[in-house]
Amino acid sequence: MDRNEILDRKKQYIYPSVTNYYEHPLPLARGQMQHVGDVEGKQYLDFFGGIVTVGVGHANPRITGPMKAQMDKIQHTSTLFPHEAMVSLAEKIAMITPGRLQKSFFSNSGTEANETAVQSVRQHTGNLEIVALRHSYSGRSSLTRSMTGIAAWRKTSYEVGIVHAMNPYCYRCPLGKTYPSCEVACANDVEAVIQASTSGSIAGFIAEPIQGVGGFITPPKEYFKLVFRIVKQYGGDFIADEVQTGWGRTGKKWFGIEHWEVEPDIITSAKSLGNGHPIGLTVATSEIADASAGPTICTFGGNPVSMVAAHAVIDLIEEDDLRTNCDVVGGYFRGKLLELQQKFPIIGDVRGMGLMQALELVKDPKTKEPAPELTNAMLEAARERGLLIGKGGMYNNVLRMSPPMNIAKADVDEAARILGESFAAVTKS
């Protein structure tokens, strides 16, 4: 099919709520490592990675090779039948996760991983209520939409027992304070919300170490330590939603929460763990996992092909030391983005960690009025010049960039050049 045929059939046969980027959506046909190509043969440098999902490159033979071999052995079992690939991956995860995390439940997506985590902490604590954060994104089921703190992504969310505390958004502090003189006052709102909007005893607290869809909002170093103590004080378990931050993307560490020196009770993940192959992970302490009432199954959870893909991803990250690459190349990328901020005042904030970087665009750096129109224009301009990036934020004014974790500085140079040309094009009078 050509571009028009694909788009015509999409309009005829796909839910209209399935959104696409760009005024004229981009049908992709192939990918190879850090590049993708459309149906017309144009190549793009992919700096969004399928929403922070292609962690080690498109069609990487070190991942697809083991997957193809597994498909020739056995492709599907369901969780009713244990197999070597599943228990081997679970053992590896127990070895690299922080603290006492020991037992895994495999599913198909980040949404399911977060659902499982909430069910687990409710059964473990005997409590119902969950504290989430504003500007968060937890998934697309009824429960996870209810935990999401962005109105546009909460349609048809009706679950009870979910409350939201203010998030640590330093660039737009909800308290009007400035870090560090604020003494991270936003953390105290978690306790205030528990005291005023719950029964006083909670099942758990869920947060992304860096808020993904919210615009890569990165908290100050003290925030999660303060919140962890509050959560424990009120009987809750701490869930780190690592769907986007996991597997070395933030640099140096396997998981984002490790940068804040907190040992979570549960970690959820997906996306880069499968490098584009469907997978969800909920890994918990033995106490929490053992408290889960059964029986339960997941038809496609622990799928042999997914398990082999995930193990290959972890092995590649270890063998190529991509955690260090994310730190080094991510730091280099951050420097390039700060240089762009000096040239273009519409870049109000540069934030993120490792190879998870964002630019918040504003109409005026003093008023900080969001600039969603400029953000859309930047996506279009970058695409025209051969660079794919993402967007997000409560106000749709944040450019999100999460390239494969094995890119090189030369790729950053190319991306920075295109970003510079694109900013110049959209800001010219």
N, C-alpha and C positions, 0 to 999 in steps of 0.2 A: 504494500500500500504506500502511496505517497502521502505527503503531509495533509492535504485536503481530505483524502479518503479517511485517514485516521481520525481527524477532528470531526468529520461528518458523522462517522459511526459512534464516536464518543458521545456526541450530542444526542444521538438517537437511542443508544443502548446503555449508557452509564448514568447513574444518579447525578442530577445537576448540582447537588451539593458537593460533589468531588471537585475541589478547587484546583486550578492550575496557576503556575506562575506565567507572567508575561501577557501582554495584550494579545499576542498571537502565540498560543501555547507551543512548546518545543517538544516534538516527538523524537525521543532518543532511540537509537538503533543498536548501538554497540558501546563498549567501554574497554579501555586497556590502561590499567594502573591509574594514574592521576588525570587521564583524559577520557572524554566521552565524545561520541559523534552522533549527529542527527541523521534523519532519513535522507537528507540531501547531500550528505558527505562532509558537512562542516565539522571541524574539530574544536572542542572547548577544553580549557583547563578547568577541572572541577574542584572548586574550593568550597563546596557545600556537602559533597559526599552523600547525597541521598538523605538529607536531614541527619547529619552526624552518624551515618550508618556504614559507609564504605571506609572502614578504618585502615585497611592495609592494601587498598587498590582494587580497581575494577578488574574482574577476570584474572586475578592473581593466580598463576598456575600452582603456587605452593598451597593454595586453598582449594582450587577447583580440582586439582589432581587427586587428593585424598577423597574428595566428595564423589568423583566419578568412580573411583575404585570401590567405595562403599555401596554405591548404587548397583554395582554388579554382584554384590554379596546379598544384602537385604536392605530394603529401602524403608520399610515401615514395620513397627511392632505395636505401638501404643504403650502406655505405662503399665499395662497388664503383664508385659513380658520384659524382665530386666535383660540388659545386654551389656557387653564389654564397653562399648563406646560411651554409654551413659554413665556407668559407674566410674570409668577412668576419668571422664571430664569432671564429675562431681568431686573426686579425690583431688584432682589438680586445683580446682577452685578452692577447696578447703585449705590447701597449702598456701595460696597466695592472698586470700582475703584477710583483712585485719582482724585482730582480736580473736574471739572464740567462735566465729562463724564456721559452721561445720557441715550442715545438711542442706541439700539443694532440692528445689522443686522446679522442674523444667516445663515451660509452656511455649507459647507461640509469639509473644509480643510483650512490649513494656506495659501495655494496658493489663494484660493477664498477670504479669509479674506483680504489679502494684495491687491488683485485686487479691491475689494470694497473700501478699504481705498484710493487708488489712484484715482479711479473714484470720490470719495466723495470730496477730496481736490481740484481736478481740477474744479469741479462744484462750490465749495464754493468760491474759490479764483478767478476763471475766468482765471487762468493761466494754462500752460501746463506742464512745465518742473519739473522734480523730481530729487532731489539729493539723491543718495545712496552712500554707502561706499564700498571701495575695501575689498575683503575677505568676503563679505556678502553673504547670501543665502536667497532668498525671495520666492522660489517656482518653479514649473515646467511648468507653462503656458508661452506663448510667452512674455507677459508683465513682469511677475515676474522673468523669466530667464534673461530678459534684465536688470532688477535691480540687479541681482546677480553679485557679483564681483569676481567670481572664474571661470576661463576659462573653466574648465572641465564641469561645470554645465550650460554653456551658449549656448550650441548647439541649432541651429535653433531659436536664439533670434534676432528679427529684429525691435523691437518697437523703435519709435523715442521719443525724449524729455527726455531721461534718461542720466544723467551724474554721474560720480563717483569721490568722494573725497578720499584722503588717510585716512586710518583707524588708530585708536589709538593703534598700535601694539608695545607696549613698548619693548618687547623682541627683536623685529626686527624693530626698529624705522626707518621708511622710510627717515627720515631726518638725521639719524646718531647721534641723540642726546640722552641724558640720563635724565630720570625723577628723581627728580622734577626740576632740573636746566634748563630743556627744556622749562619751563613755558607753557607746553602743546601746543607747536607751531603747532602741527598737526591740531588743531581745526581751525586755521586760513586758512587752505587749503580749507575749506568749502566755505569761502567767496571768495577766489581766484578763485575757480572753478565756482562759480556763476557769478563772474565778467567776466571771460574769456570764459566760455563754455555754457552760457545760454543767454537769452534775457535780463537778469538783474532782472526779476521778476519771482519767482518760485511758483509752486503750493504747493510743500511740500518737506520735508526731511524725509526719512525713515531709521531707524536703529534698529538693535537688541541691547538691552542693553549689552548683552554678545553675541558675534558672535558665533553661534552654529556650523554649518558645517565648518566655518572658523577655528575652533579649540579652542572654548571657550575663545576667545580673550576678555580680560576684560579691559575696559578703566580706566584711572586715574579719581579720584573723581571730578576733575574740568571740564572734557571734555564736558559733555552734557550741562552743564550750559552755557558754552561759545558758543557752537553750537546753542543752543536754541535762544540766543540773535541774532545771525547772521541770522538764518532762519526767525525770525520775522521781522528783518530789511528789508529783501527782499521779504516780503509779503507771506511767506509760512506757512503752517501748519506742525506741528511736529507729525510724526507717530512713535509710539514705537511698534516695532514688538516683541511681547511677546509670540510668538508661542512656544519657548523653555523655556524662563525664567519665564513665568507666574505661578501663583497659589501657590506661597510660596517657589518654588524650591531654590531661592537664599537666603532664610533665613530671618526671621523677618517680611518681607513685603509681601504683596500679589503679587506685580509686581516688576520686576527688576529695572525699571526706577525710582522707588521710592527711591532707594539707592542713586541716583544722584540728588535728590531733584528738579526734573523737572516735571511739570504737562503737559503731552502731550495733544494734541488736539484729537488724536485718539489712541486707543490701538487695536491691532489685536492679536488674539490668536487662539489656536487649541490644538492639542496633549493632554497634561495632563488634560485639561478641560473635555474631554470625557473618559479619562482613557483607550484609545484604541478604543472607539466607534467614528465613523466619526462625526466631528463637526468643524465648523469654526465660529469665532466671530469677528465682527468689531463693536467697541463701540466708539461713538463720542459725542462731545458736541451737544447740541440741535441746535445751529446755523449751524453746519456743516451738521448734519442729515437732518435738515429742508430744506437745500439748494439742496438736492439730487433730481434731476429731475426724474419723474416717467413716466409711471408705471414701476415697476420692480417686478420680482418674483424670488424665488429659489425653485425649485421643491422639493428638499429634505431638504432645510433650515428650521430650526425650527421643525424638525422631533420630534414627541412626545417622542419617546424612547431616542433619543439623549438629549433632554431637561431634561428629568427625570434623566438620567445618570449624566449630568453635575451638576444639582442641588444637587444630592447625593454626588458627588465629593466635591463640595464646603462645604456642611454640614459636611462631614467627616473631611476635613481639619480644619474646625473651631472646631468641637467637640474634636478632638484629638490633637489640637494645633500643627499641622504639620509644621507651619511656624517656631515655636521654635525648633522643632525636626530637621528641615533642618539646622538651625543655629548651634545647639549643636552637632549633629552627623556629620554634614558637617565639622565643625571645627575640630572634632576628626579625621575625614578622612583626612583632609588637613594635620594634624600633621603626620599621618602615611605616607603620600606621601612625605612630606619633609624629613622624615627619610630615605625613599628609595632613594631620591635624593642624600643624603650624601653617600650612599653605592654604587650607580651606576652613574658614571659621564655622561653616555649617556642621563640622564634626564636633559635636558638643562633648562627647565622652568616648574614650577608648578603654575597653575593659575585656576581661577574660583571663585565661591561664593557658599556657602551652599552646597547642594548635586548636584552640577554641577561643577565637577573638571576635570582637564586635565593635562596631562604630554606631553611636547614637547620633542621628542627624536632627538638627534644630534649625529653625528659621533665623534665630538670633541667639548667640551664645550667652547673652545676659538674661534674657527672659526665659530661655530654654523652651520656647514654644515648639512642640513636635513638628517635624516636617515629613509627613508620610508621602506627600506628592514627590518630593525630592528622592525619597527612598525608592519609590517605584521607578522613577526616572533613572536612578543609578543601576537598578537591576537590568533595565532595558539597555542602558549604555554599555554596561560591562558585558552583557550577552553579545551585543553587536560586535564587540572587540574580542570576543573569544574567551570570556571568563564567566563562570557560573558561580553565583553567590546566593545566599538566602536572606530572608528578612524575618522580623519578629517584633516583639514588644507589645505592651498594652496599647500603644498608639500607632503601631505598624510603622515605626520610624527608626528601626535598628537594622543595620546590615550585619548578618551573621555569617561567619566564615569558619569552616571546619573541614579542611582538606584531609586526604588520607595521611595517616601518621608517618608514612615513610617518604614524604616529599623531601626535596632538597632545597637549599638556599636559592638555587637557580630558579626553581618554581616560584618561590616567594618574590624574587626580583621581577619575574614576568607578571605575577598578579599585581604587585605594587605599581608597575608601569601602567597596566591597564586601568587600575583604580584611579591613578593620577589623571590619565587621559579622560576617563569617564567623569570624574569630578569637574575637570576643566570644562567639559562639554555641557554638563547640566547646570553649571553656575554662571556661564557667560551671559552677559546682559544682552 
